[in-house]
Amino acid sequence: MANGNFKAVTPFCCTYQRMPESVSCNTPLWKERNLAEGLVCFVPSRKYLQQDLKYWLGWLLSRKVIEDLIDYCWSASPVDPDTPIPDIWYSKVFSDLQDASGHPFFPDPKEEECLVFSLLVDSFNPFHIKTVKQKASSMGIWLVLLNLPSQLRYLPENIFLVGVIPGPGKPAMDEINHYLKPLVQSLLEFWDPGVFFS
């Protein structure tokens, strides 16, 4: 319900600035909805729902043989450094990656799993219209667990759908950061101090 406290704690307009010297976006974040008996409530102008990574990962790890498949990435034999790498696990990026204390991130200690995800962001027409010049567009955000064998990574049951940015148009490149911020905050907890699953 509308009351005096709502205005005090919740901004009514977007305060985002593309650059420090830029003017604020100032787009309204709320709209009024009239209820019965003259009461008014405020609802978001736009909604964005994001799945809980912790919950999804707990579900994934509870599936049979998943942890064995995750450990499989270290069982493959090394390849000749002068030949093209057959998988991302053989790249220098992973061999040089360090944890928060400066130690090698891989191979992971026996008592824990060190997971690596790739981030995918792509737009699609929510009405399944496949014309060249789309009038409507939504954008999906996904995480793919690279620890899984390559033939299993992109199966729908193994991909984490972070969320779908509503249309009707694509956000600008810098506007995507608003949608990625909650994901980054949840990943920071996984990085330090880490997440324990029983």
Rosetta constraint file for C-alpha pairs under 8 A:
AtomPair CA 1 CA 39 HARMONIC 7.14 0.50
AtomPair CA 1 CA 40 HARMONIC 5.97 0.50
AtomPair CA 1 CA 41 HARMONIC 4.43 0.50
AtomPair CA 1 CA 42 HARMONIC 7.07 0.50
AtomPair CA 2 CA 6 HARMONIC 6.76 0.50
AtomPair CA 2 CA 39 HARMONIC 7.69 0.50
AtomPair CA 2 CA 40 HARMONIC 5.76 0.50
AtomPair CA 2 CA 41 HARMONIC 5.17 0.50
AtomPair CA 2 CA 42 HARMONIC 6.76 0.50
AtomPair CA 3 CA 7 HARMONIC 7.70 0.50
AtomPair CA 4 CA 8 HARMONIC 6.95 0.50
AtomPair CA 5 CA 9 HARMONIC 6.47 0.50
AtomPair CA 6 CA 10 HARMONIC 5.86 0.50
AtomPair CA 7 CA 11 HARMONIC 6.65 0.50
AtomPair CA 7 CA 12 HARMONIC 7.17 0.50
AtomPair CA 11 CA 29 HARMONIC 7.62 0.50
AtomPair CA 12 CA 28 HARMONIC 5.84 0.50
AtomPair CA 12 CA 29 HARMONIC 5.44 0.50
AtomPair CA 12 CA 30 HARMONIC 6.06 0.50
AtomPair CA 13 CA 25 HARMONIC 7.88 0.50
AtomPair CA 13 CA 26 HARMONIC 4.96 0.50
AtomPair CA 13 CA 27 HARMONIC 5.25 0.50
AtomPair CA 13 CA 28 HARMONIC 4.31 0.50
AtomPair CA 13 CA 29 HARMONIC 5.16 0.50
AtomPair CA 13 CA 30 HARMONIC 7.65 0.50
AtomPair CA 14 CA 24 HARMONIC 7.11 0.50
AtomPair CA 14 CA 25 HARMONIC 5.64 0.50
AtomPair CA 14 CA 26 HARMONIC 4.76 0.50
AtomPair CA 14 CA 27 HARMONIC 5.25 0.50
AtomPair CA 14 CA 28 HARMONIC 6.40 0.50
AtomPair CA 14 CA 29 HARMONIC 6.29 0.50
AtomPair CA 15 CA 24 HARMONIC 5.10 0.50
AtomPair CA 15 CA 25 HARMONIC 5.87 0.50
AtomPair CA 15 CA 26 HARMONIC 5.99 0.50
AtomPair CA 16 CA 24 HARMONIC 5.45 0.50
AtomPair CA 16 CA 25 HARMONIC 5.51 0.50
AtomPair CA 16 CA 26 HARMONIC 7.74 0.50
AtomPair CA 17 CA 21 HARMONIC 7.76 0.50
AtomPair CA 17 CA 22 HARMONIC 5.58 0.50
AtomPair CA 17 CA 23 HARMONIC 6.10 0.50
AtomPair CA 17 CA 24 HARMONIC 4.89 0.50
AtomPair CA 17 CA 25 HARMONIC 6.20 0.50
AtomPair CA 18 CA 22 HARMONIC 6.13 0.50
AtomPair CA 18 CA 174 HARMONIC 7.58 0.50
AtomPair CA 28 CA 45 HARMONIC 7.25 0.50
AtomPair CA 29 CA 44 HARMONIC 5.99 0.50
AtomPair CA 29 CA 45 HARMONIC 5.35 0.50
AtomPair CA 29 CA 46 HARMONIC 7.46 0.50
AtomPair CA 30 CA 42 HARMONIC 5.96 0.50
AtomPair CA 30 CA 43 HARMONIC 5.51 0.50
AtomPair CA 30 CA 44 HARMONIC 4.56 0.50
AtomPair CA 30 CA 45 HARMONIC 4.89 0.50
AtomPair CA 31 CA 42 HARMONIC 5.53 0.50
AtomPair CA 31 CA 43 HARMONIC 5.56 0.50
AtomPair CA 31 CA 44 HARMONIC 6.34 0.50
AtomPair CA 31 CA 45 HARMONIC 5.75 0.50
AtomPair CA 32 CA 40 HARMONIC 6.47 0.50
AtomPair CA 32 CA 41 HARMONIC 5.82 0.50
AtomPair CA 32 CA 42 HARMONIC 4.65 0.50
AtomPair CA 32 CA 43 HARMONIC 6.42 0.50
AtomPair CA 33 CA 40 HARMONIC 5.69 0.50
AtomPair CA 33 CA 41 HARMONIC 5.31 0.50
AtomPair CA 33 CA 42 HARMONIC 5.92 0.50
AtomPair CA 33 CA 43 HARMONIC 6.82 0.50
AtomPair CA 34 CA 38 HARMONIC 6.83 0.50
AtomPair CA 34 CA 39 HARMONIC 6.12 0.50
AtomPair CA 34 CA 40 HARMONIC 4.63 0.50
AtomPair CA 34 CA 41 HARMONIC 6.56 0.50
AtomPair CA 35 CA 39 HARMONIC 5.03 0.50
AtomPair CA 35 CA 40 HARMONIC 5.55 0.50
AtomPair CA 35 CA 41 HARMONIC 7.19 0.50
AtomPair CA 46 CA 166 HARMONIC 7.97 0.50
AtomPair CA 47 CA 166 HARMONIC 7.57 0.50
AtomPair CA 48 CA 163 HARMONIC 7.43 0.50
AtomPair CA 48 CA 164 HARMONIC 7.12 0.50
AtomPair CA 48 CA 165 HARMONIC 6.30 0.50
AtomPair CA 48 CA 166 HARMONIC 7.04 0.50
AtomPair CA 48 CA 179 HARMONIC 8.00 0.50
AtomPair CA 49 CA 163 HARMONIC 6.05 0.50
AtomPair CA 49 CA 164 HARMONIC 7.31 0.50
AtomPair CA 50 CA 162 HARMONIC 5.56 0.50
AtomPair CA 50 CA 163 HARMONIC 4.66 0.50
AtomPair CA 50 CA 164 HARMONIC 7.70 0.50
AtomPair CA 51 CA 56 HARMONIC 7.77 0.50
AtomPair CA 51 CA 161 HARMONIC 7.19 0.50
AtomPair CA 51 CA 162 HARMONIC 5.44 0.50
AtomPair CA 51 CA 163 HARMONIC 6.38 0.50
AtomPair CA 52 CA 56 HARMONIC 6.34 0.50
AtomPair CA 52 CA 162 HARMONIC 7.80 0.50
AtomPair CA 53 CA 57 HARMONIC 5.94 0.50
AtomPair CA 53 CA 160 HARMONIC 7.72 0.50
AtomPair CA 53 CA 162 HARMONIC 7.60 0.50
AtomPair CA 53 CA 186 HARMONIC 7.30 0.50
AtomPair CA 54 CA 58 HARMONIC 6.12 0.50
AtomPair CA 55 CA 59 HARMONIC 6.33 0.50
AtomPair CA 56 CA 60 HARMONIC 6.19 0.50
AtomPair CA 56 CA 160 HARMONIC 7.32 0.50
AtomPair CA 57 CA 61 HARMONIC 6.07 0.50
AtomPair CA 58 CA 62 HARMONIC 6.18 0.50
AtomPair CA 58 CA 197 HARMONIC 6.64 0.50
AtomPair CA 59 CA 63 HARMONIC 6.86 0.50
AtomPair CA 60 CA 66 HARMONIC 7.21 0.50
AtomPair CA 60 CA 158 HARMONIC 7.45 0.50
AtomPair CA 61 CA 66 HARMONIC 5.94 0.50
AtomPair CA 61 CA 67 HARMONIC 6.32 0.50
AtomPair CA 62 CA 66 HARMONIC 7.62 0.50
AtomPair CA 65 CA 69 HARMONIC 6.18 0.50
AtomPair CA 66 CA 70 HARMONIC 6.16 0.50
AtomPair CA 67 CA 71 HARMONIC 6.26 0.50
AtomPair CA 68 CA 72 HARMONIC 6.28 0.50
AtomPair CA 69 CA 73 HARMONIC 7.51 0.50
AtomPair CA 69 CA 147 HARMONIC 7.91 0.50
AtomPair CA 69 CA 148 HARMONIC 5.94 0.50
AtomPair CA 69 CA 149 HARMONIC 6.86 0.50
AtomPair CA 70 CA 147 HARMONIC 5.09 0.50
AtomPair CA 70 CA 148 HARMONIC 5.04 0.50
AtomPair CA 70 CA 149 HARMONIC 7.48 0.50
AtomPair CA 71 CA 75 HARMONIC 7.26 0.50
AtomPair CA 71 CA 147 HARMONIC 7.49 0.50
AtomPair CA 72 CA 76 HARMONIC 7.16 0.50
AtomPair CA 72 CA 147 HARMONIC 7.99 0.50
AtomPair CA 72 CA 148 HARMONIC 7.54 0.50
AtomPair CA 72 CA 149 HARMONIC 7.19 0.50
AtomPair CA 73 CA 89 HARMONIC 7.15 0.50
AtomPair CA 73 CA 147 HARMONIC 6.08 0.50
AtomPair CA 73 CA 148 HARMONIC 6.93 0.50
AtomPair CA 73 CA 149 HARMONIC 6.66 0.50
AtomPair CA 74 CA 107 HARMONIC 7.29 0.50
AtomPair CA 78 CA 90 HARMONIC 7.44 0.50
AtomPair CA 79 CA 83 HARMONIC 7.50 0.50
AtomPair CA 79 CA 85 HARMONIC 7.26 0.50
AtomPair CA 79 CA 90 HARMONIC 7.49 0.50
AtomPair CA 81 CA 85 HARMONIC 7.80 0.50
AtomPair CA 85 CA 90 HARMONIC 5.94 0.50
AtomPair CA 85 CA 91 HARMONIC 6.85 0.50
AtomPair CA 86 CA 90 HARMONIC 7.27 0.50
AtomPair CA 87 CA 91 HARMONIC 7.55 0.50
AtomPair CA 87 CA 150 HARMONIC 7.67 0.50
AtomPair CA 89 CA 94 HARMONIC 6.47 0.50
AtomPair CA 90 CA 94 HARMONIC 7.31 0.50
AtomPair CA 90 CA 95 HARMONIC 7.69 0.50
AtomPair CA 91 CA 95 HARMONIC 6.85 0.50
AtomPair CA 92 CA 96 HARMONIC 5.97 0.50
AtomPair CA 93 CA 97 HARMONIC 6.10 0.50
AtomPair CA 94 CA 105 HARMONIC 7.96 0.50
AtomPair CA 94 CA 106 HARMONIC 7.13 0.50
AtomPair CA 95 CA 104 HARMONIC 7.55 0.50
AtomPair CA 95 CA 106 HARMONIC 6.69 0.50
AtomPair CA 96 CA 104 HARMONIC 6.89 0.50
AtomPair CA 97 CA 104 HARMONIC 5.98 0.50
AtomPair CA 97 CA 105 HARMONIC 5.56 0.50
AtomPair CA 97 CA 106 HARMONIC 7.25 0.50
AtomPair CA 98 CA 102 HARMONIC 5.26 0.50
AtomPair CA 98 CA 103 HARMONIC 5.23 0.50
AtomPair CA 98 CA 104 HARMONIC 4.38 0.50
AtomPair CA 98 CA 105 HARMONIC 4.67 0.50
AtomPair CA 98 CA 106 HARMONIC 7.84 0.50
AtomPair CA 99 CA 103 HARMONIC 5.49 0.50
AtomPair CA 99 CA 104 HARMONIC 6.11 0.50
AtomPair CA 99 CA 105 HARMONIC 4.95 0.50
AtomPair CA 100 CA 191 HARMONIC 7.81 0.50
AtomPair CA 100 CA 192 HARMONIC 7.52 0.50
AtomPair CA 105 CA 114 HARMONIC 7.27 0.50
AtomPair CA 106 CA 114 HARMONIC 7.37 0.50
AtomPair CA 108 CA 112 HARMONIC 6.73 0.50
AtomPair CA 108 CA 113 HARMONIC 6.15 0.50
AtomPair CA 108 CA 114 HARMONIC 5.58 0.50
AtomPair CA 109 CA 113 HARMONIC 7.25 0.50
AtomPair CA 115 CA 145 HARMONIC 7.19 0.50
AtomPair CA 115 CA 146 HARMONIC 7.57 0.50
AtomPair CA 115 CA 147 HARMONIC 6.25 0.50
AtomPair CA 116 CA 145 HARMONIC 6.07 0.50
AtomPair CA 116 CA 146 HARMONIC 5.65 0.50
AtomPair CA 116 CA 147 HARMONIC 6.34 0.50
AtomPair CA 117 CA 143 HARMONIC 5.87 0.50
AtomPair CA 117 CA 144 HARMONIC 5.24 0.50
AtomPair CA 117 CA 145 HARMONIC 4.58 0.50
AtomPair CA 117 CA 146 HARMONIC 5.48 0.50
AtomPair CA 117 CA 147 HARMONIC 7.86 0.50
AtomPair CA 118 CA 143 HARMONIC 5.63 0.50
AtomPair CA 118 CA 144 HARMONIC 5.19 0.50
AtomPair CA 118 CA 145 HARMONIC 6.69 0.50
AtomPair CA 118 CA 146 HARMONIC 6.74 0.50
AtomPair CA 119 CA 141 HARMONIC 7.39 0.50
AtomPair CA 119 CA 142 HARMONIC 5.99 0.50
AtomPair CA 119 CA 143 HARMONIC 4.88 0.50
AtomPair CA 119 CA 144 HARMONIC 6.65 0.50
AtomPair CA 120 CA 141 HARMONIC 5.80 0.50
AtomPair CA 120 CA 142 HARMONIC 5.09 0.50
AtomPair CA 120 CA 143 HARMONIC 6.25 0.50
AtomPair CA 120 CA 144 HARMONIC 7.75 0.50
AtomPair CA 121 CA 139 HARMONIC 6.90 0.50
AtomPair CA 121 CA 140 HARMONIC 5.74 0.50
AtomPair CA 121 CA 141 HARMONIC 4.65 0.50
AtomPair CA 121 CA 142 HARMONIC 6.48 0.50
AtomPair CA 122 CA 139 HARMONIC 5.49 0.50
AtomPair CA 122 CA 140 HARMONIC 5.56 0.50
AtomPair CA 122 CA 141 HARMONIC 6.87 0.50
AtomPair CA 123 CA 137 HARMONIC 6.25 0.50
AtomPair CA 123 CA 138 HARMONIC 5.46 0.50
AtomPair CA 123 CA 139 HARMONIC 3.98 0.50
AtomPair CA 123 CA 140 HARMONIC 6.11 0.50
AtomPair CA 123 CA 170 HARMONIC 7.29 0.50
AtomPair CA 124 CA 128 HARMONIC 7.89 0.50
AtomPair CA 124 CA 137 HARMONIC 5.51 0.50
AtomPair CA 124 CA 138 HARMONIC 5.49 0.50
AtomPair CA 124 CA 139 HARMONIC 6.08 0.50
AtomPair CA 124 CA 140 HARMONIC 7.66 0.50
AtomPair CA 125 CA 129 HARMONIC 6.09 0.50
AtomPair CA 125 CA 130 HARMONIC 7.41 0.50
AtomPair CA 125 CA 134 HARMONIC 7.01 0.50
AtomPair CA 125 CA 136 HARMONIC 5.85 0.50
AtomPair CA 125 CA 137 HARMONIC 4.64 0.50
AtomPair CA 125 CA 138 HARMONIC 6.14 0.50
AtomPair CA 126 CA 136 HARMONIC 7.18 0.50
AtomPair CA 126 CA 137 HARMONIC 6.35 0.50
AtomPair CA 126 CA 138 HARMONIC 6.21 0.50
AtomPair CA 127 CA 136 HARMONIC 7.87 0.50
AtomPair CA 129 CA 134 HARMONIC 7.48 0.50
AtomPair CA 130 CA 134 HARMONIC 7.50 0.50
AtomPair CA 135 CA 168 HARMONIC 7.69 0.50
AtomPair CA 135 CA 169 HARMONIC 7.84 0.50
AtomPair CA 136 CA 167 HARMONIC 6.47 0.50
AtomPair CA 136 CA 168 HARMONIC 4.74 0.50
AtomPair CA 136 CA 169 HARMONIC 5.87 0.50
AtomPair CA 137 CA 166 HARMONIC 7.86 0.50
AtomPair CA 137 CA 167 HARMONIC 5.26 0.50
AtomPair CA 137 CA 168 HARMONIC 5.27 0.50
AtomPair CA 137 CA 169 HARMONIC 5.15 0.50
AtomPair CA 137 CA 170 HARMONIC 6.02 0.50
AtomPair CA 138 CA 164 HARMONIC 6.86 0.50
AtomPair CA 138 CA 165 HARMONIC 5.73 0.50
AtomPair CA 138 CA 166 HARMONIC 5.12 0.50
AtomPair CA 138 CA 167 HARMONIC 4.56 0.50
AtomPair CA 138 CA 168 HARMONIC 6.46 0.50
AtomPair CA 138 CA 169 HARMONIC 6.74 0.50
AtomPair CA 138 CA 170 HARMONIC 6.46 0.50
AtomPair CA 139 CA 164 HARMONIC 5.57 0.50
AtomPair CA 139 CA 165 HARMONIC 4.92 0.50
AtomPair CA 139 CA 166 HARMONIC 6.79 0.50
AtomPair CA 139 CA 167 HARMONIC 7.52 0.50
AtomPair CA 139 CA 170 HARMONIC 6.85 0.50
AtomPair CA 140 CA 161 HARMONIC 7.51 0.50
AtomPair CA 140 CA 162 HARMONIC 7.70 0.50
AtomPair CA 140 CA 163 HARMONIC 6.06 0.50
AtomPair CA 140 CA 164 HARMONIC 4.43 0.50
AtomPair CA 140 CA 165 HARMONIC 6.19 0.50
AtomPair CA 141 CA 161 HARMONIC 6.18 0.50
AtomPair CA 141 CA 162 HARMONIC 5.32 0.50
AtomPair CA 141 CA 163 HARMONIC 5.50 0.50
AtomPair CA 141 CA 164 HARMONIC 6.24 0.50
AtomPair CA 141 CA 165 HARMONIC 7.89 0.50
AtomPair CA 142 CA 159 HARMONIC 6.84 0.50
AtomPair CA 142 CA 160 HARMONIC 5.54 0.50
AtomPair CA 142 CA 161 HARMONIC 4.56 0.50
AtomPair CA 142 CA 162 HARMONIC 5.25 0.50
AtomPair CA 142 CA 163 HARMONIC 7.33 0.50
AtomPair CA 143 CA 159 HARMONIC 6.13 0.50
AtomPair CA 143 CA 160 HARMONIC 5.07 0.50
AtomPair CA 143 CA 161 HARMONIC 6.59 0.50
AtomPair CA 143 CA 162 HARMONIC 6.87 0.50
AtomPair CA 144 CA 153 HARMONIC 6.40 0.50
AtomPair CA 144 CA 154 HARMONIC 6.97 0.50
AtomPair CA 144 CA 158 HARMONIC 7.37 0.50
AtomPair CA 144 CA 159 HARMONIC 5.22 0.50
AtomPair CA 144 CA 160 HARMONIC 6.48 0.50
AtomPair CA 145 CA 153 HARMONIC 6.29 0.50
AtomPair CA 145 CA 158 HARMONIC 7.46 0.50
AtomPair CA 145 CA 159 HARMONIC 7.09 0.50
AtomPair CA 146 CA 150 HARMONIC 7.59 0.50
AtomPair CA 146 CA 153 HARMONIC 6.56 0.50
AtomPair CA 148 CA 152 HARMONIC 6.28 0.50
AtomPair CA 148 CA 153 HARMONIC 5.58 0.50
AtomPair CA 149 CA 153 HARMONIC 6.30 0.50
AtomPair CA 150 CA 154 HARMONIC 7.78 0.50
AtomPair CA 152 CA 158 HARMONIC 7.25 0.50
AtomPair CA 153 CA 158 HARMONIC 6.14 0.50
AtomPair CA 153 CA 159 HARMONIC 7.07 0.50
AtomPair CA 154 CA 158 HARMONIC 6.49 0.50
AtomPair CA 154 CA 159 HARMONIC 6.23 0.50
AtomPair CA 155 CA 159 HARMONIC 6.59 0.50
AtomPair CA 162 CA 183 HARMONIC 7.61 0.50
AtomPair CA 165 CA 179 HARMONIC 7.58 0.50
AtomPair CA 171 CA 175 HARMONIC 5.60 0.50
AtomPair CA 171 CA 176 HARMONIC 6.19 0.50
AtomPair CA 172 CA 176 HARMONIC 6.64 0.50
AtomPair CA 173 CA 177 HARMONIC 7.67 0.50
AtomPair CA 175 CA 179 HARMONIC 7.63 0.50
AtomPair CA 176 CA 180 HARMONIC 6.37 0.50
AtomPair CA 177 CA 181 HARMONIC 5.96 0.50
AtomPair CA 178 CA 182 HARMONIC 7.93 0.50
AtomPair CA 179 CA 183 HARMONIC 7.70 0.50
AtomPair CA 180 CA 184 HARMONIC 6.21 0.50
AtomPair CA 181 CA 185 HARMONIC 6.22 0.50
AtomPair CA 182 CA 186 HARMONIC 6.37 0.50
AtomPair CA 183 CA 187 HARMONIC 6.22 0.50
AtomPair CA 184 CA 188 HARMONIC 6.17 0.50
AtomPair CA 185 CA 189 HARMONIC 6.94 0.50
AtomPair CA 186 CA 190 HARMONIC 6.94 0.50
AtomPair CA 187 CA 191 HARMONIC 6.33 0.50
AtomPair CA 188 CA 192 HARMONIC 6.17 0.50
AtomPair CA 189 CA 193 HARMONIC 6.03 0.50
AtomPair CA 189 CA 194 HARMONIC 5.78 0.50
AtomPair CA 189 CA 195 HARMONIC 7.06 0.50
AtomPair CA 190 CA 194 HARMONIC 4.20 0.50
AtomPair CA 190 CA 195 HARMONIC 5.42 0.50
